Amino acid sequence: MDVEITARGARITDRFEAYAEEKLDKIALLLPRATSIATRVSRHADPNGAAGDRVEITVLVPGSVIRSESDGPDKYIAFDAAFHKLMERARRMHDKRTDRSTKRASVREVATGDFQGLDVTPADVGVLTAVATGEVPVVDEEQEWSPVVIRRKHFPSKRMTTREAVDQMELVGHPFYLFVDAETDQCAVVYRRKGWSYGVITLDEEGEGSD
């Protein structure tokens, strides 16, 4: 498995590299099929002048991407927080694949089991590469400082079922996931509610909505 550590506006020391690689080796134990791990460290400062580091970790597994990021006053604290999130998601994927290898659940069982045991739909190679290298297009239209920061990211549209969208949302660690519904060919958003319940938002061209 390839391990890559890069920096933007920050300096990667031999000590930090050894520290990170030692911890990242644990990912291979949970996800032996993982092909690469990319870690990016960036330095940033908020408008009040307080500086800090951000660490983003991306793991490529055949057919899926696991990603986490976290901020901290230094790169070690930021890395530990991001690594903790990543391990939780890696354990979740490992447990799902272990469950599938020991028992094939029926559709009814999957639906009542909080979407456990779902197959993961492979993402496009271009999307995986862009996420791993941090080259996802970002458009910043701010002309002056504002407490509201808007980042734009563009991805190729991907047709999938609602259950597949829920699985992808959990792997990338976002509270929502935008996709094209394979059944209706319309854009939809799945989002996380309390506990292990989920919701779906779709647009009605006729302007009729429901709660």
C-alpha positions in Angstrom: 0.0 0.0 0.0 1.3 3.4 -1.0 1.6 6.0 1.8 2.0 9.7 0.7 2.4 12.7 3.0 2.4 16.2 1.5 2.2 19.7 2.8 0.9 23.1 1.7 2.2 26.1 3.6 3.6 23.8 6.3 6.8 21.8 6.8 6.9 18.0 7.2 9.7 16.9 9.5 11.2 13.4 9.6 9.7 13.0 13.1 6.2 13.8 12.0 6.5 11.6 8.9 7.6 8.6 11.1 4.8 9.4 13.6 2.1 9.5 10.9 3.4 6.4 9.0 3.4 4.3 12.2 -0.2 5.1 12.8 -1.3 4.8 9.2 0.0 1.2 9.1 -2.9 0.2 11.3 -5.3 1.0 8.5 -3.8 -1.9 6.5 -4.8 -4.3 9.2 -8.5 -3.3 8.9 -8.5 -2.7 5.2 -6.0 -5.1 3.6 -7.3 -4.2 0.1 -6.5 -0.5 0.5 -4.3 0.6 -2.3 -3.1 4.0 -1.1 -3.3 6.5 1.8 -2.8 10.2 1.1 -2.2 12.6 3.9 -2.1 16.4 3.4 -1.0 18.9 6.0 -1.9 22.6 5.4 -1.2 25.7 7.5 -4.0 28.3 7.9 -4.8 31.4 9.9 -8.2 32.8 10.8 -9.0 36.5 10.5 -8.1 37.0 14.2 -4.6 36.0 13.5 -4.6 32.6 15.3 -2.7 30.0 13.2 -3.3 26.3 13.1 -2.9 23.2 11.0 -5.4 21.1 9.1 -4.8 17.4 8.2 -6.8 15.6 5.5 -6.4 11.8 5.1 -7.8 9.9 2.1 -7.8 6.1 1.8 -8.5 4.5 -1.6 -10.1 1.0 -1.5 -11.3 -0.7 -4.6 -14.7 0.7 -5.3 -14.7 3.2 -2.4 -13.0 6.2 -0.8 -12.7 6.9 3.0 -11.8 10.4 4.0 -11.4 12.4 7.1 -10.1 15.9 8.1 -9.6 17.9 11.2 -8.1 21.2 12.5 -5.8 21.7 15.4 -3.3 24.1 17.0 -0.5 22.0 15.5 -0.2 19.2 13.0 0.2 16.4 15.6 -3.1 17.3 17.3 -4.9 17.7 13.9 -3.5 14.4 12.7 -4.6 12.5 15.7 -8.2 13.9 15.4 -8.4 13.1 11.7 -6.8 9.6 12.2 -9.4 8.8 14.9 -12.3 9.6 12.6 -10.7 7.6 9.8 -10.3 4.5 12.1 -13.9 4.7 13.0 -14.9 4.7 9.3 -12.4 1.9 8.5 -13.8 -0.2 11.3 -17.3 0.3 10.0 -16.3 -0.8 6.5 -14.5 -3.8 7.9 -17.5 -4.8 10.0 -19.8 -4.5 7.0 -17.6 -6.7 4.8 -17.2 -9.2 7.5 -21.0 -9.4 8.0 -21.5 -9.9 4.2 -19.0 -12.7 4.1 -20.7 -14.6 6.9 -24.4 -14.0 6.1 -26.3 -12.8 3.1 -29.2 -10.7 4.4 -32.6 -10.4 2.7 -33.8 -7.0 1.5 -36.2 -6.8 4.5 -33.4 -7.6 7.0 -31.1 -4.9 5.4 -33.9 -2.3 5.7 -34.5 -3.1 9.3 -30.8 -3.3 10.2 -30.0 0.4 9.6 -28.7 -0.2 6.1 -26.0 -2.6 7.2 -24.5 -5.0 4.7 -24.9 -2.9 1.5 -22.7 -3.2 -1.5 -20.6 -0.2 -2.3 -21.0 1.3 -5.8 -17.6 2.0 -7.4 -16.8 5.7 -7.9 -15.4 7.0 -11.1 -11.6 6.9 -11.4 -11.4 10.6 -12.1 -13.3 11.4 -8.8 -11.0 9.1 -6.8 -7.9 10.7 -8.2 -9.2 14.2 -7.6 -10.1 13.5 -4.0 -6.8 11.7 -3.3 -4.6 14.4 -4.7 -6.7 17.4 -3.4 -7.1 18.6 -7.0 -10.9 18.9 -6.7 -11.8 22.2 -8.3 -12.6 24.9 -5.7 -14.1 28.2 -6.6 -13.8 31.0 -4.0 -15.9 34.0 -5.1 -15.2 36.1 -2.0 -13.8 39.6 -2.7 -13.2 40.5 0.9 -13.2 38.8 4.3 -16.5 37.6 5.5 -17.4 35.3 8.4 -19.3 33.2 5.8 -17.0 31.1 3.6 -18.4 29.3 0.6 -16.4 26.5 -1.1 -17.6 25.1 -4.3 -16.8 21.5 -5.4 -17.7 19.9 -8.7 -18.1 16.2 -9.2 -19.4 14.1 -12.2 -23.0 13.1 -11.6 -23.4 9.5 -10.4 -26.5 7.4 -10.7 -27.2 5.2 -7.6 -29.9 4.0 -5.4 -30.8 5.7 -2.1 -29.2 2.9 -0.1 -26.0 3.2 -2.0 -26.0 7.0 -1.4 -26.4 6.4 2.3 -23.4 4.1 2.3 -21.2 6.6 0.4 -22.2 9.4 2.8 -21.1 7.4 5.8 -17.8 6.5 4.2 -16.8 10.1 3.4 -18.2 11.3 6.8 -20.5 14.0 5.5 -23.9 14.8 7.1 -25.5 14.7 3.6 -24.8 13.3 0.1 -25.9 14.6 -3.3 -26.6 12.0 -6.0 -28.8 11.2 -9.1 -31.5 8.7 -8.1 -31.2 5.7 -10.4 -35.0 5.1 -10.1 -36.2 8.6 -11.0 -33.2 10.1 -12.8 -33.6 13.2 -10.6 -31.1 14.9 -8.3 -31.7 14.0 -4.6 -29.9 14.4 -1.2 -29.7 11.9 1.6 -29.0 13.3 5.1 -28.3 11.9 8.5 -31.0 12.3 11.2 -30.8 11.3 14.9 -29.4 7.9 15.6 -29.2 5.7 12.6 -32.1 7.1 10.7 -31.8 9.0 7.4 -33.9 11.3 5.2 -34.1 12.0 1.5 -34.8 15.4 -0.1 -36.0 15.7 -3.8 -37.2 18.6 -5.9 -40.7 18.8 -7.2 -40.9 20.7 -10.6 -44.5 21.5 -10.0 -43.7 23.2 -6.7 -45.5 20.8 -4.4 -43.6 19.8 -1.3 -44.1 17.5 1.7 -42.7 17.6 5.3 
